[in-house]
Amino acid sequence: MIHTHSNEQLVFRQVAFPVSSFDYLKDYQRDIERRTGEHLNNNQVLARILAEHKQTNEESGLLNEDKPGESLRKHH
């Protein structure tokens, strides 16, 4: 299971999401709580989604671990 790194420095930004993306975030948040009993706030859920996405890309070879984001730019 992927956990966010609580000792990492935080970045604060105001962001806007399409309603469909926010609905997915909330559905995912509720699913985590239903499965694990763990209540995560929106920031924690988004960090978890991004960590899982990153891990999937690293495992599939889409991300170059030496230069984060480098391989993704080549695919777009």
C-alpha positions as CSV (number, residue, x, y, z in Angstrom):
1,M,0.0,0.0,0.0
2,I,1.2,3.5,-0.8
3,H,1.4,6.1,2.0
4,T,2.1,9.8,1.6
5,H,5.4,10.9,3.2
6,S,4.3,13.0,6.2
7,N,7.8,14.3,6.6
8,E,7.9,15.9,3.2
9,Q,7.6,19.6,2.8
10,L,4.1,20.7,1.7
11,V,3.3,23.0,-1.2
12,F,0.2,25.1,-1.0
13,R,-1.7,26.0,-4.2
14,Q,-5.2,26.9,-5.0
15,V,-6.4,24.6,-7.8
16,A,-9.6,24.0,-9.7
17,F,-10.9,20.7,-10.9
18,P,-13.7,19.8,-13.3
19,V,-16.7,18.5,-11.3
20,S,-16.2,15.0,-12.8
21,S,-12.6,14.9,-11.4
22,F,-13.7,16.1,-8.0
23,D,-16.5,13.5,-8.0
24,Y,-13.9,10.8,-8.6
25,L,-11.8,12.1,-5.8
26,K,-14.7,11.9,-3.4
27,D,-15.8,8.5,-4.6
28,Y,-12.2,7.2,-4.1
29,Q,-12.1,8.8,-0.7
30,R,-15.3,7.1,0.3
31,D,-14.1,3.8,-1.1
32,I,-10.9,4.0,1.0
33,E,-12.9,4.7,4.1
34,R,-15.3,1.9,3.4
35,R,-12.5,-0.6,2.8
36,T,-10.1,0.4,5.5
37,G,-11.9,2.6,8.0
38,E,-9.3,5.2,7.3
39,H,-10.6,8.8,6.9
40,L,-8.4,10.8,4.6
41,N,-8.9,14.5,3.7
42,N,-9.0,15.7,0.1
43,N,-5.2,16.5,0.2
44,Q,-4.3,13.1,1.4
45,V,-6.5,11.4,-1.2
46,L,-5.0,13.4,-4.0
47,A,-1.5,12.7,-2.8
48,R,-2.4,9.0,-2.7
49,I,-3.8,9.0,-6.2
50,L,-0.7,10.8,-7.5
51,A,1.7,8.4,-5.6
52,E,-0.2,5.4,-7.0
53,H,-0.1,6.9,-10.5
54,K,3.6,7.5,-10.2
55,Q,4.3,4.0,-9.0
56,T,2.3,2.5,-11.8
57,N,4.3,4.5,-14.4
58,E,7.6,3.6,-12.8
59,E,6.7,-0.1,-12.8
60,S,5.6,0.1,-16.5
61,G,8.8,2.0,-17.4
62,L,7.0,5.2,-18.4
63,L,9.0,7.2,-15.8
64,N,12.7,7.5,-15.7
65,E,13.6,7.4,-12.0
66,D,16.8,9.3,-12.5
67,K,15.0,12.2,-14.2
68,P,11.4,12.4,-13.0
69,G,9.0,13.5,-15.7
70,E,11.6,13.1,-18.5
71,S,10.1,9.9,-19.9
72,L,6.6,11.2,-19.7
73,R,7.5,14.2,-21.9
74,K,8.8,11.9,-24.6
75,H,5.4,10.1,-24.7
76,H,3.3,13.2,-25.3
